[in-house]
Amino acid sequence: MKRVGYLKSRGTCETGSGSGILDEPTSALDPMAEQDIYTRFNEMVTGKTAVFISHRMSSCRFCDEIVVFDDGQIVENGTHEELVAHAGGVYQRMWEAQAQYYVS
């Protein structure tokens, strides 16, 4: 199902519309396939407007700007580095919750 979304977005970007949307594109993929999709998507949308929707904080690192929603409202925005540095922020708390499983 997620590949269908990826293919639709890929087709949109390649036909010259100047935009693309990926909504949780890698939720059912292994880490290697996930990395491949991020790399390809990033290449396809260079110089274009793209919306990337994800609950995986690590997948947002390649984004130029991250907008954080909480209960339907925008509560934060910035780069990954800015948001991680915002102690107690929604993004920072989510990052810490997910990152704890990757660091010893």
C-alpha positions as CSV (number, residue, x, y, z in Angstrom):
1,M,0.0,0.0,0.0
2,K,2.8,2.5,0.9
3,R,4.5,1.8,-2.4
4,V,1.4,3.0,-4.2
5,G,1.7,6.3,-2.4
6,Y,5.4,6.6,-3.3
7,L,4.7,5.8,-6.9
8,K,2.0,8.4,-7.1
9,S,4.2,11.0,-5.6
10,R,7.1,10.0,-7.9
11,G,4.9,10.4,-10.9
12,T,3.7,13.8,-9.7
13,C,7.2,15.1,-9.3
14,E,8.5,13.7,-12.5
15,T,5.7,15.2,-14.6
16,G,6.7,18.7,-13.7
17,S,4.0,19.7,-11.2
18,G,6.7,21.0,-8.9
19,S,5.3,19.3,-5.8
20,G,5.0,15.9,-4.1
21,I,3.5,14.4,-1.0
22,L,4.6,11.3,0.9
23,D,2.4,10.2,3.9
24,E,4.2,7.7,6.1
25,P,5.8,6.1,3.0
26,T,8.1,3.7,4.8
27,S,6.1,2.3,7.7
28,A,6.0,-1.2,6.3
29,L,9.6,-1.3,4.9
30,D,12.9,-2.6,6.2
31,P,15.6,0.0,7.0
32,M,17.5,-0.5,3.7
33,A,14.4,0.0,1.6
34,E,13.4,2.9,3.8
35,Q,16.8,4.6,3.2
36,D,16.5,4.0,-0.6
37,I,13.1,5.7,-0.7
38,Y,14.3,8.7,1.3
39,T,17.3,9.1,-1.0
40,R,15.2,8.8,-4.2
41,F,12.5,11.1,-2.9
42,N,15.1,13.7,-1.9
43,E,16.6,13.6,-5.4
44,M,13.1,13.9,-7.0
45,V,12.0,16.9,-5.1
46,T,15.2,18.9,-5.3
47,G,14.1,22.4,-6.2
48,K,10.4,21.6,-5.7
49,T,7.9,21.8,-2.9
50,A,7.4,18.5,-1.1
51,V,5.4,17.5,1.9
52,F,6.7,14.5,3.9
53,I,4.4,13.2,6.7
54,S,6.0,10.9,9.3
55,H,6.0,9.9,12.9
56,R,9.5,8.6,12.6
57,M,11.8,11.5,13.7
58,S,14.9,10.0,12.0
59,S,13.2,10.1,8.7
60,C,12.6,13.9,9.0
61,R,16.3,14.7,9.3
62,F,16.7,15.4,5.5
63,C,13.8,17.9,5.5
64,D,14.7,21.6,5.1
65,E,11.9,22.6,7.5
66,I,9.9,20.5,9.9
67,V,6.4,21.5,11.1
68,V,5.2,19.8,14.3
69,F,1.5,19.3,14.8
70,D,-0.1,18.5,18.2
71,D,-3.8,17.9,18.5
72,G,-4.4,19.5,15.1
73,Q,-2.4,22.6,15.8
74,I,1.1,23.7,14.7
75,V,3.1,23.9,17.8
76,E,6.7,24.0,16.5
77,N,8.7,24.5,13.3
78,G,12.3,24.6,12.4
79,T,15.2,22.4,11.3
80,H,15.9,19.1,13.0
81,E,18.8,20.6,14.8
82,E,16.7,23.5,16.1
83,L,13.8,21.3,17.2
84,V,16.1,18.8,19.0
85,A,17.7,21.7,20.9
86,H,14.3,22.9,22.1
87,A,14.3,21.2,25.5
88,G,10.9,20.0,26.4
89,G,9.4,20.6,23.0
90,V,7.1,18.1,21.3
91,Y,9.7,17.2,18.6
92,Q,12.5,16.9,21.1
93,R,10.5,14.6,23.4
94,M,9.5,12.4,20.5
95,W,13.1,12.3,19.2
96,E,14.4,11.2,22.6
97,A,11.6,8.6,23.0
98,Q,12.6,7.0,19.6
99,A,16.4,7.6,19.8
100,Q,16.7,5.8,23.2
101,Y,16.5,2.4,21.3
102,Y,19.4,3.3,19.0
103,V,22.0,4.5,21.6
104,S,23.6,2.6,24.4
